Amino acid sequence: MDISTAEILPDDSESATLVGRAWVPGDHAGPSPVALRAGRLYDLSRVAPTSSALLNTADPVKLVRDAIARGWAKPVADIGAALDNSHADRRRASRAYVLAPSDLQAVRACGVTFVSSMVERVIEEHARGDADKAESIRRAIGDEIGAGIRNIKPGSPEAMRLKESLIKRDLWSQYLEVGIGPDAEVFNKAQPLSAVGVGAEIGIRADSSWNNPEPEVVLAVNRAGRVVGVSLGNDVNLRDFEGRSALLLGKAKDNNASCSIGPFVRLFDEGYTLDDMRRTRIEVRVSGTDGFELEGESNLTTISRDPVDLVNQAMNRAHQYPDGMMLFLGTQFAPVQDRGEKGKGFTHKLGDIVSISAPRLGTLVNRVNHCDKVTPWTYGVTELMQNLSRRGLLG
């Protein structure tokens, strides 16, 4: 895994307002919100003890700039050293390392927000999670459904007419309902504090034989429902489990280390705006120990619902998140390239390196392992509150 500064940081990192979290060593070691400035990580815990608190302030950008300029935020480590120590094979608590940039926020995700992934979900459902059957079904219905929904606005009269037509041809699906119907799919992806960050291992279940990465834009949303920044994420997905039944979505999506976010949250400022986010193009690369290489992309300009609409469907008067929310926006990437036997399609193998990148957001790199072999998640809210109390950060 290459997690050098040249690989991980955004192209314009010197001018970007980048915040995240890092493990800060010392007599009162613990996780702290940090900001990156001039190649160094600065500890923001004295002005905001958690990432949630930082992103819920009235003006996070001003707070970060003031904290560094006035000396309230102390330097922790050079970013190169912290990234090097973030590598899963050499992470040491005696030195700083980078964590996922969220902590107490709810982690939610939107599904089937792109045509290609929508079609693949329909294929999974018809194949009932059997990768062997997927290719023949893909040929039979993929092009027809894809052509029918490509330019349809979700919830529109045209979408409802298409629904009636597909029902008559026995091609309707619960995935098309959330894809072109009025209501988006929004589900709980992970528990607060359970997401892993850059350099960590990501997990797939040992009993899954058909799975893939899902490279996505992740919105940092404050408690008022306002998007304040953007990150990258990997919504690791078990296609066989979800394909067998939509009621297995929790088992397909929420497992140990199955959610990766990072490397940082890029805050909206004068140089990076909501419209810049809407133009994000993500590239993904999977490199296997067997020599296999897979590349793809997810272009946010082709998303079927505007990101702000997805935020409003996830957080509203019917459902509030007082600690804020990290919202995955879904992906265009749905790999079908054969990895081995013809017609078997793609699935992860242990040791795969997954790199998800966008020029202005950086690169999120992780290595695949089985969930039960990845370091267990043990640092929850209780541990965080106890740690902050010992450090005198709760007042």
SEVEXKOL-931705 format. One record per residue (C-alpha): residue number from 1; z, y negated, x; chain; residue in three letters. Coordinates in nm, 4 decimals. Layout:
n:up:north:east:chain:res
NUM:Z:Y:X:A:ALA
...
This chain:
n:up:north:east:chain:res
1:0.0000:0.0000:0.0000:A:MET
2:-0.1030:-0.3347:0.1405:A:ASP
3:0.1556:-0.5865:0.0211:A:ILE
4:0.0966:-0.8506:0.2850:A:SER
5:0.0984:-1.2166:0.1855:A:THR
6:-0.2811:-1.2321:0.2222:A:ALA
7:-0.3175:-0.9492:-0.0291:A:GLU
8:-0.0477:-1.0460:-0.2798:A:ILE
9:-0.0398:-1.4237:-0.3169:A:LEU
10:-0.2825:-1.6263:-0.5317:A:PRO
11:-0.5707:-1.7951:-0.3520:A:ASP
12:-0.4151:-2.1362:-0.4198:A:ASP
13:-0.0509:-2.0362:-0.3708:A:SER
14:0.0244:-2.3489:-0.1665:A:GLU
15:-0.0305:-2.5692:-0.4724:A:SER
16:0.0853:-2.3253:-0.7429:A:ALA
17:0.4300:-2.3302:-0.9039:A:THR
18:0.5329:-1.9677:-0.8575:A:LEU
19:0.8678:-1.8306:-0.9724:A:VAL
20:1.0049:-1.4806:-0.9822:A:GLY
21:1.3065:-1.2754:-0.8883:A:ARG
22:1.4293:-1.1323:-0.5617:A:ALA
23:1.7201:-0.9283:-0.4362:A:TRP
24:1.9309:-1.1671:-0.2300:A:VAL
25:2.1470:-0.9955:0.0363:A:PRO
26:2.4823:-1.1120:0.1682:A:GLY
27:2.8521:-1.0949:0.0832:A:ASP
28:2.7706:-1.1409:-0.2869:A:HIS
29:2.4360:-0.9686:-0.3002:A:ALA
30:2.2399:-0.9570:-0.6220:A:GLY
31:1.9183:-1.0449:-0.8066:A:PRO
32:1.8305:-1.4145:-0.8302:A:SER
33:1.5523:-1.6252:-0.9734:A:PRO
34:1.3420:-1.7577:-0.6875:A:VAL
35:1.0609:-2.0041:-0.6278:A:ALA
36:0.7924:-1.9829:-0.3604:A:LEU
37:0.7290:-2.2980:-0.1626:A:ARG
38:0.5514:-2.3326:0.1736:A:ALA
39:0.5787:-1.9630:0.2498:A:GLY
40:0.9514:-1.9311:0.1769:A:ARG
41:1.1493:-1.7977:-0.1164:A:LEU
42:1.4198:-2.0293:-0.2514:A:TYR
43:1.7219:-1.9018:-0.4470:A:ASP
44:1.7416:-2.0839:-0.7835:A:LEU
45:2.0549:-1.9087:-0.9110:A:SER
46:2.2736:-2.2201:-0.8782:A:ARG
47:2.0567:-2.4055:-1.1289:A:VAL
48:1.9507:-2.1055:-1.3413:A:ALA
49:2.1317:-1.7726:-1.2911:A:PRO
50:1.8594:-1.5633:-1.4571:A:THR
51:1.4846:-1.5706:-1.5001:A:SER
52:1.5418:-1.6014:-1.8736:A:SER
53:1.7603:-1.9095:-1.8259:A:ALA
54:1.5037:-2.0674:-1.5938:A:LEU
55:1.2083:-2.0172:-1.8284:A:LEU
56:1.4114:-2.1388:-2.1266:A:ASN
57:1.4875:-2.4775:-1.9706:A:THR
58:1.3157:-2.7824:-2.1183:A:ALA
59:1.0947:-2.8278:-1.8096:A:ASP
60:1.0960:-2.5320:-1.5671:A:PRO
61:0.8458:-2.6968:-1.3305:A:VAL
62:1.0582:-3.0086:-1.2892:A:LYS
63:1.3721:-2.7995:-1.2440:A:LEU
64:1.2093:-2.5981:-0.9651:A:VAL
65:1.0760:-2.9051:-0.7863:A:ARG
66:1.4065:-3.0913:-0.8127:A:ASP
67:1.6092:-2.7914:-0.6986:A:ALA
68:1.4063:-2.7543:-0.3801:A:ILE
69:1.3722:-3.1264:-0.3067:A:ALA
70:1.7451:-3.1972:-0.3552:A:ARG
71:1.8702:-2.8913:-0.1692:A:GLY
72:2.0176:-2.7149:-0.4717:A:TRP
73:1.7992:-2.4113:-0.3989:A:ALA
74:1.8629:-2.2465:-0.0637:A:LYS
75:1.5954:-2.0593:0.1335:A:PRO
76:1.6335:-1.6821:0.1168:A:VAL
77:1.3548:-1.5389:0.3315:A:ALA
78:0.9978:-1.5856:0.4422:A:ASP
79:0.7671:-1.4405:0.1799:A:ILE
80:0.6000:-1.2068:0.4306:A:GLY
81:0.9295:-1.0439:0.5249:A:ALA
82:1.0392:-1.0152:0.1612:A:ALA
83:0.7109:-0.8541:0.0599:A:LEU
84:0.7255:-0.6120:0.3515:A:ASP
85:1.0735:-0.5059:0.2388:A:ASN
86:0.9453:-0.4641:-0.1175:A:SER
87:0.7411:-0.1580:-0.0168:A:HIS
88:0.8797:0.1500:-0.1940:A:ALA
89:0.9040:0.3437:0.1332:A:ASP
90:1.1055:0.0897:0.3308:A:ARG
91:1.3080:-0.1176:0.0871:A:ARG
92:1.6533:-0.2045:0.2230:A:ARG
93:1.9275:-0.3898:0.0308:A:ALA
94:2.0377:-0.5612:0.3516:A:SER
95:1.7239:-0.7781:0.3360:A:ARG
96:1.5556:-0.9741:0.0581:A:ALA
97:1.2845:-0.8067:-0.1488:A:TYR
98:1.0757:-0.9073:-0.4506:A:VAL
99:1.1588:-0.7800:-0.7994:A:LEU
100:0.9782:-0.7998:-1.1329:A:ALA
101:0.9887:-1.1677:-1.2381:A:PRO
102:1.1622:-1.1057:-1.5733:A:SER
103:1.5176:-0.9952:-1.6487:A:ASP
104:1.6788:-1.0515:-1.9917:A:LEU
105:1.3529:-1.1190:-2.1752:A:GLN
106:1.2197:-0.8717:-2.4297:A:ALA
107:0.9119:-0.6934:-2.2932:A:VAL
108:0.6502:-0.6504:-2.5643:A:ARG
109:0.2830:-0.5577:-2.5610:A:ALA
110:-0.0272:-0.5973:-2.7748:A:CYS
111:-0.2723:-0.3123:-2.8180:A:GLY
112:-0.6413:-0.2741:-2.9039:A:VAL
113:-0.7213:-0.6407:-2.8429:A:THR
114:-1.0557:-0.5665:-2.6721:A:PHE
115:-1.3547:-0.3790:-2.8140:A:VAL
116:-1.3770:-0.1238:-2.5311:A:SER
117:-1.0119:-0.0246:-2.5524:A:SER
118:-1.0351:-0.0234:-2.9329:A:MET
119:-1.3180:0.2287:-2.9241:A:VAL
120:-1.1355:0.4438:-2.6719:A:GLU
121:-0.8253:0.4540:-2.8912:A:ARG
122:-1.0380:0.5720:-3.1835:A:VAL
123:-1.1850:0.8415:-2.9574:A:ILE
124:-0.8352:0.9477:-2.8451:A:GLU
125:-0.7306:0.9786:-3.2073:A:GLU
126:-1.0337:1.1875:-3.3063:A:HIS
127:-0.9879:1.4040:-2.9950:A:ALA
128:-0.6164:1.4356:-3.0736:A:ARG
129:-0.5272:1.3646:-2.7136:A:GLY
130:-0.7591:1.6334:-2.5745:A:ASP
131:-0.9585:1.4902:-2.2815:A:ALA
132:-1.2043:1.7819:-2.3003:A:ASP
133:-1.3200:1.6741:-2.6459:A:LYS
134:-1.3281:1.3032:-2.5736:A:ALA
135:-1.6699:1.2866:-2.4074:A:GLU
136:-1.8598:1.4466:-2.6950:A:SER
137:-1.6815:1.2245:-2.9465:A:ILE
138:-1.7508:0.9234:-2.7270:A:ARG
139:-2.1231:0.9951:-2.7454:A:ARG
140:-2.1111:1.0579:-3.1194:A:ALA
141:-1.9219:0.7523:-3.2430:A:ILE
142:-1.8453:0.5183:-2.9525:A:GLY
143:-2.1673:0.3202:-2.9527:A:ASP
144:-2.1812:0.2982:-3.3312:A:GLU
145:-1.8286:0.1622:-3.3710:A:ILE
146:-1.8554:-0.0614:-3.0651:A:GLY
147:-2.1740:-0.2211:-3.1911:A:ALA
148:-2.0242:-0.2753:-3.5331:A:GLY
149:-1.7094:-0.4580:-3.4239:A:ILE
150:-1.8240:-0.6426:-3.1123:A:ARG
151:-1.8678:-0.9824:-3.2766:A:ASN
152:-1.6298:-0.9443:-3.5692:A:ILE
153:-1.3394:-1.1869:-3.6077:A:LYS
154:-1.0210:-0.9921:-3.6940:A:PRO
155:-0.9083:-1.0435:-4.0524:A:GLY
156:-1.2354:-1.2083:-4.1600:A:SER
157:-1.4355:-1.1133:-4.4730:A:PRO
158:-1.6947:-0.9578:-4.2379:A:GLU
159:-1.4227:-0.7395:-4.0875:A:ALA
160:-1.3150:-0.6199:-4.4300:A:MET
161:-1.6741:-0.5345:-4.5243:A:ARG
162:-1.7120:-0.3379:-4.2015:A:LEU
163:-1.3878:-0.1558:-4.2796:A:LYS
164:-1.5244:-0.0442:-4.6157:A:GLU
165:-1.8443:0.0765:-4.4498:A:SER
166:-1.6592:0.2754:-4.1823:A:LEU
167:-1.4269:0.4312:-4.4382:A:ILE
168:-1.7287:0.5579:-4.6339:A:LYS
169:-1.8615:0.7216:-4.3151:A:ARG
170:-1.5209:0.8711:-4.2321:A:ASP
171:-1.5008:0.6621:-3.9136:A:LEU
172:-1.1995:0.4480:-4.0023:A:TRP
173:-0.8906:0.4620:-3.7822:A:SER
174:-0.5430:0.3144:-3.7630:A:GLN
175:-0.6560:0.1550:-3.4350:A:TYR
176:-0.9413:-0.0245:-3.6075:A:LEU
177:-0.6890:-0.1486:-3.8641:A:GLU
178:-0.4959:-0.3381:-3.5959:A:VAL
179:-0.8130:-0.4173:-3.4030:A:GLY
180:-1.0093:-0.5969:-3.6728:A:ILE
181:-0.7541:-0.6307:-3.9524:A:GLY
182:-0.5326:-0.9373:-4.0046:A:PRO
183:-0.2268:-0.7946:-3.8243:A:ASP
184:-0.2232:-0.7293:-3.4492:A:ALA
185:-0.0500:-0.4325:-3.2900:A:GLU
186:0.2638:-0.5548:-3.1140:A:VAL
187:0.5091:-0.2984:-2.9778:A:PHE
188:0.8105:-0.2778:-2.7515:A:ASN
189:0.6904:-0.1876:-2.4030:A:LYS
190:1.0117:-0.1764:-2.2015:A:ALA
191:1.3774:-0.2678:-2.2062:A:GLN
192:1.5056:-0.5882:-2.0449:A:PRO
193:1.5562:-0.5387:-1.6686:A:LEU
194:1.3620:-0.2104:-1.6610:A:SER
195:1.0259:-0.3430:-1.5347:A:ALA
196:0.9389:-0.2807:-1.1697:A:VAL
197:0.7702:-0.5295:-0.9394:A:GLY
198:0.5181:-0.5434:-0.6579:A:VAL
199:0.5425:-0.2621:-0.4027:A:GLY
200:0.7477:-0.0342:-0.6275:A:ALA
201:0.6430:0.3052:-0.7602:A:GLU
202:0.5175:0.3287:-1.1179:A:ILE
203:0.5818:0.6346:-1.3296:A:GLY
204:0.3816:0.8821:-1.5357:A:ILE
205:0.5422:1.1758:-1.7099:A:ARG
206:0.5045:1.5104:-1.5339:A:ALA
207:0.3971:1.6690:-1.8638:A:ASP
208:0.1050:1.4283:-1.9138:A:SER
209:-0.2428:1.5370:-1.8051:A:SER
210:-0.4430:1.2355:-1.9309:A:TRP
211:-0.3214:0.8888:-1.8401:A:ASN
212:-0.4378:0.5621:-1.6865:A:ASN
213:-0.3337:0.2148:-1.5745:A:PRO
214:-0.3747:-0.0782:-1.8111:A:GLU
215:-0.4246:-0.4047:-1.6177:A:PRO
216:-0.3165:-0.6960:-1.8316:A:GLU
217:-0.2275:-1.0628:-1.8404:A:VAL
218:0.1411:-1.1055:-1.9236:A:VAL
219:0.2627:-1.4249:-2.0874:A:LEU
220:0.6072:-1.5682:-2.0145:A:ALA
221:0.7230:-1.7067:-2.3504:A:VAL
222:1.0410:-1.9088:-2.3987:A:ASN
223:1.2826:-1.8736:-2.6894:A:ARG
224:1.0945:-2.1388:-2.8886:A:ALA
225:0.7719:-1.9370:-2.8732:A:GLY
226:0.6060:-2.1629:-2.6161:A:ARG
227:0.4046:-2.0032:-2.3364:A:VAL
228:0.5374:-2.1477:-2.0094:A:VAL
229:0.3665:-1.9256:-1.7530:A:GLY
230:0.1556:-1.6203:-1.6734:A:VAL
231:0.1875:-1.3044:-1.4681:A:SER
232:0.0038:-0.9751:-1.4216:A:LEU
233:0.1144:-0.6409:-1.5562:A:GLY
234:0.0420:-0.2699:-1.5660:A:ASN
235:0.1057:-0.1208:-1.9093:A:ASP
236:0.0977:0.2392:-1.7828:A:VAL
237:-0.0367:0.4565:-2.0651:A:ASN
238:-0.0282:0.8281:-2.1454:A:LEU
239:-0.3495:0.8830:-2.3413:A:ARG
240:-0.2756:1.2445:-2.4324:A:ASP
241:0.0602:1.1623:-2.5908:A:PHE
242:-0.0634:0.8642:-2.7932:A:GLU
243:-0.3823:1.0485:-2.8908:A:GLY
244:-0.1833:1.3369:-3.0392:A:ARG
245:0.0009:1.0990:-3.2711:A:SER
246:0.0561:0.7255:-3.2956:A:ALA
247:0.4198:0.8107:-3.3653:A:LEU
248:0.4451:0.9179:-3.0005:A:LEU
249:0.3690:0.5624:-2.8859:A:LEU
250:0.7247:0.5165:-2.7562:A:GLY
251:0.6988:0.8312:-2.5459:A:LYS
252:0.3517:0.7305:-2.4265:A:ALA
253:0.4541:0.3791:-2.3255:A:LYS
254:0.8255:0.3473:-2.2429:A:ASP
255:0.9282:0.5707:-1.9547:A:ASN
256:1.1012:0.5232:-1.6226:A:ASN
257:0.8945:0.2769:-1.4124:A:ALA
258:0.6084:0.2760:-1.6650:A:SER
259:0.6048:-0.1052:-1.6806:A:CYS
260:0.5125:-0.3209:-1.3831:A:SER
261:0.5048:-0.7035:-1.3810:A:ILE
262:0.4337:-0.9460:-1.0984:A:GLY
263:0.4087:-1.0499:-0.8330:A:PRO
264:0.5274:-1.3854:-0.9744:A:PHE
265:0.5099:-1.5951:-1.2891:A:VAL
266:0.2743:-1.8876:-1.2430:A:ARG
267:0.4160:-2.1791:-1.4406:A:LEU
268:0.1867:-2.4140:-1.6285:A:PHE
269:0.1634:-2.7464:-1.4470:A:ASP
270:-0.0967:-3.0144:-1.3736:A:GLU
271:-0.3020:-2.7643:-1.1726:A:GLY
272:-0.2870:-2.4603:-1.4016:A:TYR
273:-0.2991:-2.4716:-1.7815:A:THR
274:-0.3193:-2.2563:-2.0914:A:LEU
275:-0.6978:-2.2899:-2.0864:A:ASP
276:-0.7061:-2.1688:-1.7247:A:ASP
277:-0.5144:-1.8623:-1.8403:A:MET
278:-0.7686:-1.8023:-2.1182:A:ARG
279:-1.0418:-1.7745:-1.8511:A:ARG
280:-0.8580:-1.5118:-1.6443:A:THR
281:-1.0628:-1.2223:-1.5125:A:ARG
282:-0.8588:-0.9291:-1.3828:A:ILE
283:-0.9899:-0.6764:-1.1344:A:GLU
284:-0.8309:-0.3334:-1.1025:A:VAL
285:-0.8720:-0.0749:-0.8317:A:ARG
286:-0.7351:0.2789:-0.8124:A:VAL
287:-0.7376:0.4479:-0.4706:A:SER
288:-0.6361:0.8136:-0.4536:A:GLY
289:-0.5129:1.0229:-0.1633:A:THR
290:-0.8074:1.2524:-0.2500:A:ASP
291:-1.0555:0.9770:-0.1563:A:GLY
292:-1.1254:0.8869:-0.5194:A:PHE
293:-1.1990:0.5197:-0.5866:A:GLU
294:-1.2199:0.3523:-0.9263:A:LEU
295:-1.2856:-0.0150:-0.9951:A:GLU
296:-1.2972:-0.2091:-1.3187:A:GLY
297:-1.2136:-0.5373:-1.4837:A:GLU
298:-1.0612:-0.6989:-1.7875:A:SER
299:-1.1951:-1.0398:-1.8828:A:ASN
300:-0.9710:-1.2447:-2.1099:A:LEU
301:-1.2666:-1.4457:-2.2378:A:THR
302:-1.3709:-1.1411:-2.4441:A:THR
303:-1.0340:-1.0832:-2.6119:A:ILE
304:-1.0636:-1.0493:-2.9902:A:SER
305:-0.7577:-1.2630:-3.0734:A:ARG
306:-0.6473:-1.5818:-2.9002:A:ASP
307:-0.3380:-1.5273:-2.6822:A:PRO
308:-0.1422:-1.7936:-2.8711:A:VAL
309:-0.2155:-1.6105:-3.1983:A:ASP
310:-0.0733:-1.2926:-3.0420:A:LEU
311:0.2393:-1.4834:-2.9371:A:VAL
312:0.2804:-1.6128:-3.2919:A:ASN
313:0.2436:-1.2617:-3.4321:A:GLN
314:0.5096:-1.1334:-3.1920:A:ALA
315:0.7612:-1.4186:-3.2250:A:MET
316:0.8048:-1.6126:-3.5471:A:ASN
317:1.0480:-1.6873:-3.8296:A:ARG
318:1.0677:-1.3150:-3.9029:A:ALA
319:1.1495:-1.2165:-3.5429:A:HIS
320:1.3201:-1.4273:-3.2764:A:GLN
321:1.3913:-1.3646:-2.9074:A:TYR
322:1.6703:-1.5946:-2.7851:A:PRO
323:1.6249:-1.4790:-2.4236:A:ASP
324:1.2478:-1.5244:-2.4358:A:GLY
325:0.9729:-1.2669:-2.4144:A:MET
326:0.7197:-1.1233:-2.1723:A:MET
327:0.4069:-1.0367:-2.3720:A:LEU
328:0.1293:-0.8057:-2.2461:A:PHE
329:-0.2038:-0.9108:-2.3991:A:LEU
330:-0.3905:-0.5790:-2.3884:A:GLY
331:-0.6790:-0.4701:-2.1703:A:THR
332:-1.0541:-0.4298:-2.1662:A:GLN
333:-1.0193:-0.1549:-1.9049:A:PHE
334:-1.0553:0.1984:-2.0429:A:ALA
335:-1.1682:0.4296:-1.7594:A:PRO
336:-1.3966:0.7210:-1.8461:A:VAL
337:-1.5343:0.7948:-1.4976:A:GLN
338:-1.4996:1.1641:-1.4114:A:ASP
339:-1.2481:1.2266:-1.1367:A:ARG
340:-1.3153:1.5934:-1.0992:A:GLY
341:-1.4832:1.8328:-1.3395:A:GLU
342:-1.7698:1.6772:-1.5363:A:LYS
343:-1.6645:1.5521:-1.8769:A:GLY
344:-1.2923:1.5513:-1.7952:A:LYS
345:-1.2808:1.1750:-1.7439:A:GLY
346:-1.0173:0.9863:-1.5475:A:PHE
347:-0.6490:1.0585:-1.5063:A:THR
348:-0.3941:0.9585:-1.2449:A:HIS
349:-0.2904:1.1782:-0.9551:A:LYS
350:0.0298:1.1410:-0.7606:A:LEU
351:0.0013:0.8912:-0.4785:A:GLY
352:-0.2652:0.6752:-0.6465:A:ASP
353:-0.2466:0.3126:-0.5375:A:ILE
354:-0.3143:0.0748:-0.8280:A:VAL
355:-0.4058:-0.2860:-0.7451:A:SER
356:-0.4355:-0.5416:-1.0251:A:ILE
357:-0.5515:-0.8859:-0.9189:A:SER
358:-0.6717:-1.2260:-1.0372:A:ALA
359:-0.7560:-1.5077:-0.7942:A:PRO
360:-0.5022:-1.7529:-0.9366:A:ARG
361:-0.2267:-1.5022:-1.0176:A:LEU
362:-0.2252:-1.2857:-0.7063:A:GLY
363:-0.2155:-0.9079:-0.6815:A:THR
364:0.0236:-0.6534:-0.8289:A:LEU
365:0.0220:-0.3319:-0.6246:A:VAL
366:0.2072:-0.0099:-0.7087:A:ASN
367:0.1962:0.3597:-0.6232:A:ARG
368:0.1956:0.6365:-0.8850:A:VAL
369:0.4685:0.9013:-0.8999:A:ASN
370:0.6265:1.1141:-1.1697:A:HIS
371:0.8869:0.9311:-1.3778:A:CYS
372:1.1594:1.1759:-1.2836:A:ASP
373:1.0848:1.1292:-0.9124:A:LYS
374:1.0833:0.7478:-0.9160:A:VAL
375:1.4144:0.5791:-0.8378:A:THR
376:1.6134:0.5906:-1.1658:A:PRO
377:1.6745:0.2688:-1.3540:A:TRP
378:2.0493:0.2056:-1.3320:A:THR
379:2.0842:-0.1733:-1.3064:A:TYR
380:2.1202:-0.2912:-1.6640:A:GLY
381:2.2600:-0.5947:-1.8432:A:VAL
382:2.6239:-0.4943:-1.7859:A:THR
383:2.5679:-0.4660:-1.4099:A:GLU
384:2.3837:-0.7980:-1.4033:A:LEU
385:2.6608:-0.9825:-1.5891:A:MET
386:2.9275:-0.8314:-1.3619:A:GLN
387:2.7263:-0.9332:-1.0562:A:ASN
388:2.6742:-1.2897:-1.1777:A:LEU
389:3.0450:-1.3155:-1.2549:A:SER
390:3.1424:-1.2031:-0.9036:A:ARG
391:2.9047:-1.4617:-0.7621:A:ARG
392:3.0542:-1.7373:-0.9761:A:GLY
393:2.7262:-1.7996:-1.1584:A:LEU
394:2.8535:-1.7675:-1.5146:A:LEU
395:3.0041:-2.0869:-1.6475:A:GLY
